[in-house]
């Protein structure tokens, strides 16, 4: 459905045509069954795209590869792929059962870019929809906007016939949230009102010295809570309750098809137990996702704020435009992130970033790379091409661990 048809269609017709089942199917003319193979189809993604199948026969990267080789539109195939882990309640980093925010509410982000059509769409902090990538696809196809957020995104999805659930938590994700709350503040974990009681008292005073002192006290309390919240999350990773991929969230899938057309899709529940309303890099064009059909594509997982500050995925594609290989472009941006990380709270004992960032990159010729700030032995990314789906090691800029 194009935009002009959408405008002419009645509200009832729109709801039916743009319902999730309709959006999941191709809305573009079918590609030819026979291709002139000037390019080889290649997909790269984070490991969750190969490890979660929601009880079915295919992983996300396998489903997307099958779709593009059978002639599906490149975007349709990739979205159908990431829908698999979005709907999998065992996947803690995205979609249904993703780890919630600090209030226990699952808020999801997604962004996608269609290379040949120069389309992009995204949603941020959407609630109640298991498959935010499908809503992002509707934003790209049915509106002149690139990003819809919060309650507006939820109502946009409702108007298109998406099922809106009261709660996207599973019993497991809710239990993990309660354990995180207990670790953050054992004395008041069931009573956040008591923990933050007294914040904002500066408005009750007119004495400048009292106002300044109370603001300093409030700032110190909030920073202490933020530090405790992060440490509680890391302790749960260390204890094996969640893995680091789930803590940072995100599935990002990039592909180039037989015709050299590129696409990228990113979907996430964001940083576990984030401040309500926080949006990271995943729904932002150029930060956690970027596609240029003449050059290549890049997607990311890890600390979203680092990608937002450095506009990382856009820079990777620009470096490839200048002639860099996917690996060299990714490493150059990781070095930029490292150089721009100067706050003490973001540095480990070695003076290096205390977080990880990972990039999944490919160019129009089908050359690809997976790179990370830290290249631990067990760190891998997913690849799928004519040789099948597999995990390959990420190449790290730095040795060791972000927590060293």
N, C-alpha and C positions, 0 to 999 in steps of 0.2 A: 504494500500500500504506500503510495507516495503522499507527499504533504497536501497536494491539491485535492486528491481524492479524499483524504482524511477530512479536510475542511468541508467538503460537500456532503459528507456522509452524516446521517442522523446520529444522535447520541446513542440510540439503541444499537444502531449498526456498528458504531465504533466499538462499543463495549464487546460486541460479539467478535468482530474482526480482530481486535487487539487483545483478546483474552490470552492467557498464558499458553494454551495449546496452540493457538494460531500463531503467536509470536515465536514459539519454539520451532515451527516449520519455516521453510524458506519463504520469504516475502519478495524474492527477486526472481526474474526469469531464470529458468533452469539453464545451467551451463551445458555446453556440448558434451555428449557422452565420450567423444574422442578428442584428445588434446594433442597439440603439437608440443612435445616436451622440450621446451627451451630451458626449463628450470626443473630442479628436483624438489618435490614437496618435503619440507622439513618443519618440525615443530619442536620448540624448547619451552620448558616450564619448570616450576618448582616441583619438589618430589611428591607433594600431595596429589598432583595431577596424575600420578601413576600408581599411587598406593591405595587410593580409595575408589571403590566401585559401587557402593550402596547396594551390595548384594547382587549386582548384575554381572554380565560377562566382560564388560569393557571398562577401562579407566577413562578419565577425561581426555588424556592425550591420544589414546587409541581411538576413541569415538570421533574426535576432531580429525584425526588423520584419515580415518575411513571416509568421513563425510567429504573432505576436500578431494580425495582420490576418486570418489564416486560422482563428482560433479556438483556437489552442494556449493552454494555461495560460501566464500571463505569466512565471513562473519557468522553465518548461520551454523556452520560446522563447529566453530570454536565455542560459541555460546552453548550449543547442545552438549559439548564436552564438559565445560565447567559446571553445567547444571547437575552433573552426576555427583561431584563432591559437595556442591551446595546443598543437595537434598540428603546427604549422608549424615545421619545423626552422630556417627563416630568421629567425624572430622571437626575438630575443635576450633579451627581458625577461620571458618567461613560459614555462611548460611545457617541452616537449621542446626541448632545445638552448638553454634559458635560461642566462645566465651564472652560473657556479657560485660557491660560497663560497670562502674563502681556502684551504681544503684541496682545492679542485677538485671538490667534491660539489655537485650541483644539489639544493637544498632549496627547496621550493615552499610558498606560502601561498595561501589562498583564503577568501573569505567571501561569503555571499549572504543576502539578506533578502526574504521573500515578504510583501508588504504586506497583502493581504486576510486571510491566515491567521495573521499575526503570527508567522511562522516565521523562524528564523535558524539558520545552520550555518556552521562554519568548520573549517579545518585549518591548522596551522602547522608549518613545518620537516618536511613530509612528503617522503619520498624514494621514487623508483622509479616513481611514477605520473605519466603524461603529462598527465592531466586532473584536477588537484586540485579544480576546481569541481564535478565530479561526485561526488567524495568529500564535499565540503562539503554538497552537496545531500542525500546519504545521511545525513549527521549530522543535518540539519534534519528529514528525513522519518522516520527510523527510530530516533532516540534522543531522550532528554529533555535532551541536552547541546547547548551552542552551539559548543564548541570542543574539538577533540582534537588533540594535538600530537606531534611527533617520531615515535619508533618506534611509539608507540601508534596514531598516525594511519595509519602504513604497515600495521600488523597489522590494523587495522580494515578498511582497503581490501582487504587480502589475503583476509580472512574473507568479504568480499562478492563475491569473484570477480574483482577487478581484476587485470590483469596487472601484476606488480611486476618492473621491470627492475633490473639491477645498476647501470646507469649511464645517466643521462638526458643526458649530454654528447653532442654531435656532434663530429666532427673539428674543426669550426670553433670551437665554444665552448671545447674543450680547448686549442686553439692560442692563443686569446685569453687564457685563464687563464695559460698558460705565459709569454706575453709580459708579462702584468701582473706575474708573479713576478720576471721578469728586471728589470723597471723598478723594482720596489720595493727590491730588494737585489741588485745585480749581482754582489757578491762571494760571496753564499751562497744564491742563488735556488734552487738544486737541493738545498739542505741546510738546511731550516728548523730542524732540531734544533741545528745549530751556531749559527745566528743568535740563538736564544733561550737558548743554553746559559748556565746560571748563574742563571736566574730562580728565585725561591723560596728563595734561600740563607738568608733570614732565619731559617728554622726550625732551622738548624744552630747558632745562636748563642744565648747567654743574656744577653749584655751589651746593655742597652737602647740605648745609643748606636750600637752596631754594627748592631743590628736596624733602628733607624730609618734609618740611612744606607743600608743595603742596600735597604730598601723604597723609599726615595726614588730610588735608582739604578734599581731595577726599574721603578718607575712611569715614570721618564723614558724608559727604553728602550722600554717598551710604547707610550707616547704618541708617541715618535719613529717607531715602526713604523706606528702608526695614521695619522699625518700623511703618511708616505711612501706608504702604501697608497692613501690618498685622492688624493694628487697624481699617483700613477702612473695611477690611473683617469682623472683629468681630462686627463692628457697623451694618453691613448689616444683620448679624445673629440676633443681638439684636433687630433690627427693623422689623424682620420677613420677609425680602426680600429673604433670603435663610435660610436653616436650617443647623445646625452644621454638619450633616452627609454629606451634599453637599459641605460644605466648605472644609472638609478633603477628600471627595470623597470616592470611593472604594466599590465594592461588593466582598466579599470573601465567598466562599462556600466550605465546607468540608463534605465528606461523607464516610461511610463504608457500603458495600452492604451485601447481604445475605451470601456471601462466606468469609466475613472478609477482602475483598480487599478495600483499601483506595485510595482516590483521593482528590485533592484540586485544586481549580481554583480561581484566584483573577484577577479582572479587574478594572481599574480606570482611571479617567482623572486627578488624582493627586491633590495636593493642589491647590485650586482656585487661579488663577492669579500668579502662580509660575514664577520664572525666566525661560525664554525659554531654553529648553534643560534639565531642572532639572528632574532627575529621583529619585523617592522616594524608599520606601521599596518594593512596590508591585511587581515589575518584578524581584526582586533579591532573588534567592534561599536561604532559611534560615532566611531571614529578615522578609518579609511580608507573606511568605508562606513556609511551609515545610511539607513533607509527608514521613513517613517511614512505609512501609507496614507491618513490624513486630511489630510496636509499636502504632502509631497513627498519627494524623494530626493536624495542627494549622494554622489558617489564622488570618489576622489582618486588622483593620482600625485605622485611627488616624494619629498622627504625625509620618511620615515615617522616619525622621532622627533619632528618638529615637530607632526605630526598627533596623535601619541600624547599629547604634553604638553598640547595644547590641545583635545583631543577634538573635532577640527575639524568632521567631517561631522555629528555630533550637533548642534553649535552652529549650523551652517548651517540645518538643518531647524528648530531652535527659533526662529531669527530669522525664518524664513518663517512659522512659526506665529504670530508676533507681527505679521505683516503686511508684512514686507519682501519685495521682489521677489527672484528667484533671484540676479540680479547683485549687488544691494546686500547680501544675506546673505553671499555669497561674499567680497565685498570687506571686509566687517566682520570676518570671520574671518581673512583675510589680514593685515589691520591688527593683529589680536590676535597673530598669529604673529610679525609684525615687532617688535611692542613687547616680546614675551617672549623675543626672541633677543638675549641680552646677552653671552654668552661670546665672548671675543676670537677664539677659533679658528673661530667660526661667522660672523664678520663679514668683509666685504671691505674694500678700502681706503677706501670711502666710509662705513664704519660701518653698512652694511646687510647683510642675510642673504646669505651666500655660497652659497646653495642655492635651488632653485626648488620650488614647490608649486603644483599645478594642481587645480582643482575643476570637476566636470561636474555641473550642478545643474538640476533641473526641479521644478515644482510640480504639484499635482493638475490644474490647469487647462491644463497643457501648455506653460506659459511656461518658458523655459530660458535658461541662460547657461553660458559657459565662461570661467573667470577664472584668473589666474596671478599669482604674486608678481612675475614679470617678463614683460612683454608684448612680446617680440621680434617683429619683423616676420614671421618665418617660423613663429611659434608658432600652431598651429591645434588645433581639436578636431573631433570627428565628430558630425554630426547626421543623423538620418533621420526623415522624416515623409512626408506625401502628395506632397511635391515631390521625393522621392528622397533618396539618401545623398550627403553632401557634407562638405567641410571648411569651417569658419568660423574666423575669427581669434579667438584668446584675448584677453581684455582684461586688461591688466596693472595691478597696483597701483603698481609701480615701473618706471622706465625703465632702459634699459641691460641689462647682463648681470650675473648673480650673481658672475661672476669679475672684474668691473671693479675 
